[in-house]
């Protein structure tokens, strides 16, 4: 329909056309929504991701987490050997403090035998 045709119509005709368009649009929106919900349900099926275990995770609205290998710690705090760092992500506070006080990262590296490279790191210059 051309704009001139619409402008030539009186108010009552335009209002009826508006109501008819609103009804048609509501029906089309409802049908489109149903179709999208059906596609979403197919995508959220647990079998699609390889088993029931991922089905529990999809209930949160997030895809299942990728499995990463365990990262072995590379650095250790000589004052508190249970405090370790893998070398990934943000440096722990104990390491940042030690580096600011003049130590080097290499001093905290864990060697094959489980010792840090600087045997005296725990007793030096932490004042």
Backbone as a chain_set.jsonl record, in Angstrom:
{"seq": "XXXXXXXXXXXXXXXXXXXXXXXXXXXXXXXXXXXXXXXXXXXXXXXXXXXXXXXXXXXXXXXXXXXXXXXXXXXXXXXXXXXXXXXXXXXXXXXXXXXXXXXXXXXXXXXXXXXXXXXXXXXXXXX", "coords": {"N": [[0.832, -1.167, 0.0], [0.551, 2.198, -0.841], [1.831, 5.32, 0.451], [0.248, 7.534, -0.214], [-2.226, 6.352, -0.579], [-2.815, 5.594, 2.039], [-2.927, 8.107, 3.294], [-5.172, 9.115, 2.1], [-7.231, 7.748, 3.25], [-9.917, 7.749, 5.652], [-10.224, 8.484, 9.214], [-11.565, 6.339, 10.56], [-11.235, 4.156, 8.788], [-8.436, 3.952, 8.804], [-8.048, 3.304, 11.495], [-9.292, 0.776, 11.699], [-7.62, -0.621, 9.959], [-5.267, -0.424, 11.406], [-5.951, -1.96, 13.708], [-6.299, -4.453, 12.496], [-3.723, -4.915, 11.493], [-2.31, -4.987, 13.923], [-3.394, -7.289, 15.098], [-2.55, -9.264, 13.233], [0.231, -8.969, 13.441], [0.601, -9.708, 16.151], [-0.099, -12.415, 16.071], [1.905, -13.383, 14.342], [4.195, -12.79, 15.843], [3.787, -14.418, 18.087], [3.884, -16.967, 16.877], [6.523, -16.933, 15.909], [7.905, -16.739, 18.329], [7.217, -19.204, 19.507], [8.515, -20.929, 17.733], [11.213, -20.192, 18.11], [11.504, -20.875, 20.83], [11.198, -23.635, 20.633], [13.475, -24.302, 19.131], [15.431, -23.462, 20.945], [14.979, -25.242, 23.052], [15.79, -27.601, 21.819], [18.511, -27.071, 21.527], [19.304, -27.009, 24.181], [19.244, -29.598, 25.08], [20.521, -32.19, 27.141], [21.858, -34.448, 26.078], [23.066, -33.546, 23.817], [25.494, -32.441, 24.566], [27.004, -34.503, 25.416], [26.243, -36.314, 27.558], [24.672, -37.017, 30.778], [25.822, -35.693, 32.898], [26.553, -33.101, 32.119], [24.088, -32.033, 31.866], [23.138, -31.19, 34.33], [24.575, -28.907, 34.715], [23.691, -27.229, 32.674], [21.336, -26.292, 33.624], [21.82, -23.966, 34.988], [21.829, -21.967, 33.204], [24.134, -21.441, 31.93], [26.697, -22.531, 29.683], [28.302, -25.782, 29.957], [31.357, -25.965, 31.863], [34.589, -25.987, 30.438], [36.885, -28.659, 30.721], [39.916, -28.372, 32.364], [43.394, -29.174, 32.529], [45.049, -30.039, 35.624], [47.017, -27.555, 37.137], [50.391, -27.401, 37.89], [52.081, -26.128, 40.737], [54.57, -23.565, 40.454], [56.0, -21.807, 41.933], [56.898, -21.087, 45.313], [56.179, -20.006, 48.662], [58.71, -19.45, 50.863], [58.459, -18.872, 53.561], [55.985, -19.782, 54.203], [55.28, -22.647, 53.227], [52.957, -23.851, 52.218], [51.753, -21.979, 50.694], [51.501, -21.423, 47.399], [52.154, -20.726, 43.898], [51.13, -20.926, 40.552], [52.205, -19.537, 38.483], [50.502, -18.473, 36.753], [47.946, -16.088, 36.035], [46.998, -13.529, 38.443], [49.607, -12.35, 40.561], [50.265, -13.701, 43.802], [49.804, -12.074, 47.032], [51.941, -12.448, 48.866], [54.08, -12.933, 47.165], [54.204, -10.62, 45.596], [54.87, -8.756, 47.59], [57.391, -9.733, 48.359], [58.832, -9.44, 45.975], [58.792, -6.677, 45.734], [60.38, -6.026, 47.851], [62.866, -6.536, 46.961], [63.592, -9.134, 46.227], [63.969, -11.728, 43.711], [61.946, -13.25, 41.199], [62.827, -15.769, 40.472], [63.997, -16.776, 42.773], [61.99, -17.987, 44.174], [61.19, -20.141, 42.784], [60.075, -23.476, 42.434], [62.005, -26.313, 42.722], [62.945, -29.477, 41.226], [63.3, -31.264, 43.403], [61.592, -30.227, 45.236], [62.438, -28.077, 46.725], [62.939, -24.517, 47.137], [64.754, -22.256, 44.969], [66.493, -20.489, 46.272], [67.961, -21.258, 49.095], [68.15, -19.901, 51.479], [66.179, -18.03, 51.46], [64.016, -17.672, 53.177], [65.133, -16.603, 55.5], [66.3, -14.213, 54.902], [66.553, -10.678, 54.727], [63.747, -9.717, 55.287], [62.796, -7.504, 56.623]], "CA": [[0.0, 0.0, 0.0], [1.347, 3.416, -0.933], [1.574, 6.343, 1.467], [-0.858, 8.372, -0.679], [-3.465, 5.611, -0.314], [-3.072, 5.678, 3.475], [-3.325, 9.47, 3.634], [-6.51, 9.351, 1.552], [-8.214, 7.041, 4.078], [-10.386, 8.517, 6.805], [-9.777, 8.001, 10.513], [-12.169, 5.028, 10.869], [-10.573, 3.144, 7.953], [-7.079, 3.792, 9.314], [-8.116, 2.614, 12.79], [-9.58, -0.631, 11.413], [-6.4, -1.175, 9.389], [-4.347, -0.533, 12.537], [-6.354, -3.118, 14.519], [-6.03, -5.665, 11.72], [-2.265, -5.096, 11.491], [-1.912, -5.371, 15.278], [-3.776, -8.693, 15.265], [-1.67, -10.084, 12.396], [1.567, -8.923, 14.041], [0.59, -10.493, 17.387], [-0.083, -13.819, 15.679], [3.23, -13.702, 13.797], [5.153, -12.754, 16.951], [3.554, -15.629, 18.88], [4.393, -18.11, 16.105], [7.992, -16.821, 15.896], [8.364, -17.047, 19.683], [7.097, -20.655, 19.673], [9.569, -21.556, 16.931], [12.49, -19.947, 18.793], [11.533, -21.678, 22.062], [11.415, -25.02, 20.224], [14.889, -24.417, 18.762], [16.206, -23.337, 22.172], [14.838, -26.508, 23.785], [16.641, -28.58, 21.138], [19.908, -26.747, 21.834], [19.571, -27.238, 25.605], [19.154, -31.012, 25.437], [21.778, -32.643, 27.734], [22.528, -35.438, 25.242], [23.823, -32.833, 22.794], [26.829, -32.122, 25.061], [27.741, -35.709, 25.748], [25.976, -37.037, 28.787], [23.786, -36.453, 31.777], [26.558, -34.851, 33.849], [26.496, -31.71, 31.687], [22.702, -31.594, 31.984], [22.97, -30.481, 35.589], [25.198, -27.601, 34.584], [22.944, -26.374, 31.767], [20.232, -25.718, 34.377], [22.214, -22.654, 35.506], [21.752, -21.003, 32.126], [25.46, -21.28, 31.354], [27.192, -23.789, 29.109], [29.197, -26.488, 30.883], [32.745, -25.498, 31.851], [35.575, -26.837, 29.793], [37.782, -29.275, 31.697], [41.31, -27.984, 32.2], [44.303, -30.026, 33.312], [45.52, -29.441, 36.87], [48.251, -26.799, 36.941], [51.362, -27.666, 38.951], [52.684, -24.885, 41.216], [55.963, -23.334, 40.042], [56.648, -20.942, 42.913], [56.479, -21.373, 46.678], [56.565, -19.049, 49.685], [59.572, -20.167, 51.806], [57.993, -18.647, 54.933], [54.727, -20.523, 54.343], [55.387, -23.552, 52.069], [51.661, -24.23, 51.648], [51.373, -20.936, 49.757], [52.179, -21.641, 46.119], [51.604, -20.019, 42.742], [51.426, -21.672, 39.332], [52.807, -18.677, 37.473], [49.403, -17.988, 35.919], [47.033, -15.165, 36.69], [47.533, -12.484, 39.302], [50.598, -12.816, 41.534], [49.768, -13.637, 45.185], [50.318, -10.95, 47.833], [53.252, -12.747, 49.449], [55.086, -12.82, 46.117], [54.31, -9.201, 45.251], [55.619, -8.111, 48.678], [58.787, -10.169, 48.294], [59.457, -8.833, 44.798], [58.971, -5.257, 46.028], [61.461, -5.855, 48.829], [64.159, -6.764, 46.323], [63.806, -10.521, 45.798], [63.646, -12.01, 42.311], [60.969, -14.326, 41.02], [63.549, -17.04, 40.383], [64.306, -17.25, 44.122], [60.84, -18.707, 44.716], [60.873, -21.26, 41.886], [60.133, -24.811, 43.036], [62.896, -27.205, 41.974], [62.519, -30.883, 41.124], [63.288, -31.93, 44.711], [60.611, -29.574, 46.091], [63.026, -26.92, 47.415], [63.043, -23.296, 46.347], [66.121, -22.113, 44.471], [67.313, -19.8, 47.269], [67.734, -22.008, 50.339], [68.114, -18.975, 52.602], [65.204, -16.961, 51.177], [63.158, -17.474, 54.333], [65.794, -15.902, 56.574], [67.006, -13.017, 54.442], [66.007, -9.36, 54.451], [62.299, -9.483, 55.269], [62.468, -6.536, 57.657]], "C": [[0.888, 1.245, 0.0], [0.93, 4.422, 0.126], [0.373, 7.214, 1.079], [-2.194, 7.69, -0.398], [-3.831, 5.712, 1.163], [-3.552, 7.066, 3.871], [-4.718, 9.799, 3.13], [-7.597, 8.697, 2.406], [-8.66, 7.93, 5.23], [-9.974, 7.822, 8.102], [-10.296, 6.591, 10.803], [-11.496, 3.919, 10.074], [-9.138, 2.872, 8.443], [-7.073, 3.013, 10.625], [-8.392, 1.13, 12.588], [-8.338, -1.331, 10.832], [-5.362, -1.397, 10.493], [-4.685, -1.761, 13.388], [-6.061, -4.427, 13.806], [-4.529, -5.966, 11.689], [-1.772, -5.559, 12.862], [-2.216, -6.841, 15.527], [-2.838, -9.617, 14.482], [-0.263, -10.121, 13.0], [1.632, -9.762, 15.318], [0.643, -11.983, 17.07], [1.302, -14.234, 15.167], [4.288, -13.719, 14.898], [5.018, -14.005, 17.806], [4.115, -16.86, 18.165], [5.929, -18.103, 16.09], [8.567, -17.195, 17.264], [8.312, -18.557, 19.935], [8.216, -21.387, 18.942], [10.934, -21.388, 17.61], [12.602, -20.761, 20.074], [11.78, -23.148, 21.746], [12.88, -25.241, 19.858], [15.782, -24.336, 19.993], [16.143, -24.631, 22.985], [15.705, -27.594, 23.147], [18.114, -28.333, 21.463], [20.269, -27.076, 23.268], [19.452, -28.702, 26.024], [20.495, -31.505, 25.955], [22.553, -33.607, 26.841], [23.401, -34.773, 24.188], [25.261, -32.581, 23.238], [27.549, -33.335, 25.608], [27.496, -36.27, 27.119], [25.134, -36.275, 29.771], [24.519, -35.507, 32.713], [26.524, -33.391, 33.436], [25.074, -31.178, 31.774], [22.467, -30.822, 33.255], [23.529, -29.075, 35.478], [24.392, -26.687, 33.678], [21.749, -25.758, 32.47], [20.552, -24.339, 34.919], [22.106, -21.585, 34.428], [23.102, -20.748, 31.477], [25.898, -22.604, 30.751], [28.139, -24.47, 30.085], [30.627, -25.99, 30.738], [33.635, -26.502, 31.165], [36.501, -27.397, 30.865], [39.22, -28.902, 31.369], [42.193, -28.922, 33.006], [44.75, -29.287, 34.573], [46.865, -28.779, 36.608], [49.151, -27.011, 38.145], [51.959, -26.338, 39.412], [54.149, -24.779, 40.794], [56.731, -22.523, 41.076], [56.056, -21.213, 44.295], [56.976, -20.286, 47.619], [57.424, -19.783, 50.713], [59.141, -19.981, 53.26], [56.729, -19.44, 55.233], [54.638, -21.48, 53.153], [54.049, -23.986, 51.467], [51.166, -23.179, 50.662], [52.195, -21.099, 48.487], [51.485, -20.832, 45.04], [52.043, -20.756, 41.496], [52.145, -20.84, 38.286], [51.764, -18.131, 36.518], [48.538, -17.032, 36.72], [47.762, -14.154, 37.56], [48.514, -13.074, 40.316], [50.006, -12.704, 42.942], [50.454, -12.52, 45.972], [51.709, -11.219, 48.39], [54.37, -12.584, 48.43], [55.289, -11.356, 45.715], [55.146, -8.477, 46.298], [57.102, -8.475, 48.614], [59.506, -9.534, 47.113], [59.708, -7.34, 45.034], [60.105, -5.028, 47.018], [62.821, -6.252, 48.251], [64.438, -8.192, 45.895], [63.458, -10.667, 44.32], [62.687, -13.189, 42.255], [61.652, -15.696, 41.047], [63.873, -17.625, 41.76], [63.185, -18.132, 44.689], [60.441, -19.91, 43.863], [61.038, -22.58, 42.626], [60.986, -25.694, 42.134], [62.328, -28.619, 41.977], [62.383, -31.552, 42.482], [62.335, -31.25, 45.696], [61.132, -28.362, 46.834], [62.965, -25.7, 46.514], [64.503, -23.081, 45.989], [67.03, -21.405, 45.46], [67.042, -20.439, 48.624], [67.569, -21.085, 51.546], [67.059, -17.894, 52.443], [64.32, -16.675, 52.377], [63.811, -16.645, 55.411], [66.444, -14.605, 56.156], [66.076, -11.835, 54.308], [64.52, -9.196, 54.367], [61.912, -8.462, 56.317], [61.901, -5.271, 57.087]], "O": [[1.857, 1.327, 0.754], [-0.191, 4.377, 0.634], [-0.427, 7.589, 1.937], [-3.17, 8.342, -0.029], [-4.998, 5.893, 1.509], [-4.468, 7.204, 4.681], [-5.38, 10.679, 3.681], [-8.767, 9.06, 2.292], [-7.894, 8.757, 5.725], [-9.442, 6.712, 8.083], [-9.531, 5.736, 11.25], [-11.212, 2.853, 10.621], [-8.69, 1.726, 8.49], [-6.208, 2.166, 10.847], [-7.773, 0.301, 13.255], [-8.046, -2.479, 11.169], [-4.671, -2.415, 10.517], [-3.788, -2.522, 13.75], [-5.627, -5.397, 14.428], [-4.112, -7.115, 11.837], [-0.907, -6.43, 12.946], [-1.397, -7.56, 16.099], [-2.386, -10.634, 15.008], [0.36, -11.181, 13.062], [2.622, -10.458, 15.544], [1.357, -12.732, 17.736], [1.807, -15.302, 15.515], [5.18, -14.567, 14.887], [6.022, -14.593, 18.208], [4.753, -17.703, 18.795], [6.557, -19.151, 16.242], [9.586, -17.88, 17.351], [9.242, -19.127, 20.506], [8.792, -22.342, 19.463], [11.718, -22.336, 17.675], [13.672, -21.286, 20.381], [12.481, -23.837, 22.488], [13.465, -26.258, 20.232], [16.777, -25.054, 20.086], [17.152, -25.062, 23.544], [16.289, -28.415, 23.854], [18.877, -29.281, 21.652], [21.424, -27.393, 23.553], [19.552, -29.01, 27.212], [21.517, -31.282, 25.306], [23.784, -33.588, 26.844], [24.37, -35.369, 23.717], [26.161, -32.512, 22.4], [28.614, -33.196, 26.21], [28.444, -36.671, 27.796], [24.905, -35.073, 29.637], [23.901, -34.601, 33.272], [26.471, -32.515, 34.299], [24.882, -29.962, 31.756], [21.671, -29.884, 33.265], [23.001, -28.148, 36.091], [24.4, -25.473, 33.884], [21.188, -24.784, 31.966], [19.635, -23.601, 35.279], [22.28, -20.402, 34.722], [23.205, -19.924, 30.568], [25.522, -23.671, 31.237], [28.718, -23.811, 30.948], [31.064, -25.637, 29.643], [33.455, -27.712, 31.296], [36.862, -26.693, 31.808], [39.684, -29.09, 30.244], [41.78, -29.412, 34.057], [44.82, -28.058, 34.587], [47.738, -29.349, 35.953], [48.728, -26.824, 39.286], [52.311, -25.502, 38.58], [54.874, -25.773, 40.777], [57.962, -22.544, 41.099], [54.873, -21.526, 44.428], [58.046, -19.712, 47.414], [56.911, -20.674, 51.389], [59.423, -20.833, 54.101], [56.439, -19.734, 56.392], [53.983, -21.157, 52.162], [54.009, -24.441, 50.324], [50.259, -23.45, 49.876], [53.415, -20.938, 48.492], [50.382, -20.321, 45.233], [53.198, -21.169, 41.389], [52.645, -21.383, 37.302], [52.096, -17.408, 35.578], [48.418, -17.157, 37.939], [48.969, -13.95, 37.434], [48.285, -14.155, 40.861], [49.323, -11.727, 43.249], [51.547, -12.078, 45.618], [52.562, -10.332, 48.391], [55.472, -12.154, 48.771], [56.421, -10.914, 45.518], [56.022, -7.682, 45.958], [57.964, -7.616, 48.797], [60.664, -9.133, 47.234], [60.721, -6.802, 44.587], [60.721, -3.962, 47.027], [63.815, -6.296, 48.976], [65.455, -8.436, 45.246], [62.748, -9.838, 43.751], [62.64, -14.016, 43.165], [61.106, -16.659, 41.585], [64.01, -18.841, 41.897], [63.425, -18.935, 45.59], [59.478, -20.612, 44.175], [62.012, -22.781, 43.351], [60.728, -25.811, 40.936], [61.343, -28.903, 42.658], [61.45, -32.326, 42.698], [62.269, -31.643, 46.861], [60.362, -27.677, 47.508], [62.943, -25.819, 45.289], [65.392, -23.649, 46.623], [68.228, -21.685, 45.494], [66.002, -20.186, 49.233], [66.918, -21.452, 52.524], [67.044, -16.933, 53.212], [63.911, -15.531, 52.574], [63.097, -16.019, 56.193], [67.085, -13.95, 56.978], [64.948, -11.968, 53.834], [64.049, -8.565, 53.421], [60.809, -8.532, 56.859], [61.572, -4.349, 57.834]]}, "num_chains": 1, "name": "protein.A"}
